[in-house]
Amino acid sequence: MYNYCTLFNSLYLSRGLAMYRSLEKWARSFHLYIFAFDDACYETLTKLQLPKATIIPLSDFEDEQLLAVKPTRTTGEYCWTCTPSIILYSIRNYGLSNCTYLDADLFFYADPEVLIEEAKGASVIITPHRYSPMYEDSESGGTYCVQFVYFKNSDEGLAVLEWWRAACIEWCYNRREPGRFGDQKYLDVWTSMFTGVHVLEHLGGGVAPWNVQQYDFTHRIGQVWGKELVRQHVFPVIFYHFHALKYAEKDSFTLSDYYTLNDNDIEFLYKPYIRVLTSAGREIKALSRHVVAHETHEIPRIRKSLRRMYHLYIHGKFRQFYHQSYFLR
């Protein structure tokens, strides 16, 4: 059995449900522990009666240390602060032999079991960003991404997890300082500070907007496969991190206002996700019509496959980025 945990509030409900449905489709043996960060989220998830999920309300999870720092953090910062704590809570309260943290905006295209099996014997697994050169941000944003982080219930694993929890309680903010950025920059020191930490090598674990420019995608044997444009290495896509995708009005989605995507990315990665995301939204609405299951950004009506060049003024310079959107009728 592979155990996973995640956290989100009602504005991420449809994303969280889409992620669960993708695990349900691909994972042979799993259980997902979902930490609901507001009452509407908890009530809706309970109504959904997800057979392979346990729903934990915020009131059951928060301890004195977390509550003490909560007033000093924004909603997003508090979620980051809680990331190591929900993993530790899952392992201790449910007696788990292992637990992997998942960001709620991940979507699986294959069974993630292969990622964990790559590191048999390791107590911790972290995933590198693998930035494309134009988006390189290791120095400030971190070499590794808090998106898929595995911990074994072992002395080695718990030593890392408890250190991370203490660090996030002490400092976890959405600003960049030397050696610190949210809950993420802390991961940079794990391979040198601790034993039993494995850096994931499988390219299919961690495809994301900041590295997707290095790959081309196609369908093969019923799955999405990627191919490195430089080395021509072929690999199955295990999950994609839909960072920067935002809801807009009238079932529209802005895919990215920073990272460059192309038609191939949209066809094989974004369209399948948006279909499941939209289905998840309808499923939630059928049960809880009063619940807003996602944010909504008011923008002009977006045509299908609209592309426009935007000029942004960043750090004293004008830069150009493609702003891509997809409208689902």
PyMOL commands that set and color helices and strands:
alter all, ss='L'
color gray80, all
select helices_A, chain A and resi 10-26+39-48+58-61+64-72+75-94+113-117+133-135+138-141+155-170+185-193+212-214+263-287
alter helices_A, ss='H'
color red, helices_A
select strands_A, chain A and resi 2-8+30-36+53-57+98-102+106-108+124-128+144-152+176-177+180-181+197-199+205-207+215-220+223-228+234-236+239-241+246-248+252-256+307-314+317-327
alter strands_A, ss='S'
color yellow, strands_A
deselect
rebuild
show_as cartoon
